[in-house]
C-alpha cells in the first residue's frame, strides 16, 4: 500500500513539473510576461521599411516596449497603422511624438518616442478609436529628402533664371556695358595723367618762385631809384608850364595886344 502511494505521488509530481516546464516554454516563446502594457496607435505617412512586429519602441533612448503590428490603414492607403505595446508607466502625454528612426550602422529600424513637454495631459481615447493615438513627426530621412527636393527645385530655378538672363539680347547688352566701361576707364586714366602733369608743373613753378621774387625786388628798387625821381621832376616841370600857360591866358584876356606886342613891348620914337 505504501509503495503504491509513493509511486502515485512521484508520478503526480513529475506530471506537474513537466506541465510547468511546458507552460513556461510556451509563455516565454509567445512573449507573454507579467508586466502590464498599454496599447497605442501611430499613423505614419511615410515609408516604414525595416519596421516590423517586435521592433523596439524607445522613449528618450530607453526601451519601453515593442511594435505589435504594422499594417496599411483601411481609411487612407497613404497611411501606415503602427500599433505599439508600451509599458503602462511610460509617461506618454498629448505632447509625445513618435518618429521612425534607424540605429547607426546596423540599420535596425525602431519607433522613437519623445515628449516635447508642451502638453502634459494624458492621451484621450475617443469612441471611434481602438487605441489612443500618438502624433507622428517626420523621420530624419524624410526631412533630408524634403530638403534635397527643395534644394533641387532652387537649383532648377537658378538655372532657369541664368538661362533667361544669358540670352543673346542680354549678352549683347553686357558686352556693350563692358565696352563703355573700358572707354570710361581710359578717359579716367587720361585725366589722371593730366592731373599728374599739372601737379608736376605746379611743383616746378614753386621752385622758380624765389627767383621771380628776387627779380621783382630788383625791379622795385630800380623803380624807386631811377623811374620815380625822373617822373617827379617831369611832373614839376609840367606843373610850372601849366602855371605859365594860365598866367598867359589871363594876360591875353586883359590885353589882347599882348599877342602882338608881347608882355613888355618896346616903345617907339616919340612914345611915352
ZIGIVEN-V207737 format. One record per helix or strand. SS is the DSSP state (~ for helix, > for strand). FROM is the first residue (numbers start at 1). TO is the last residue. If there is no record, write none. Layout:
# ZIGIVEN-V207737
SS/FROM/TO ; SS/FROM/TO
This chain:
# ZIGIVEN-V207737
~/2/29 ; >/37/44 ; >/56/59 ; >/62/72 ; >/80/87 ; >/93/93 ; >/96/103 ; >/108/115 ; >/122/122 ; >/132/136 ; ~/140/165 ; ~/168/254 ; ~/258/261
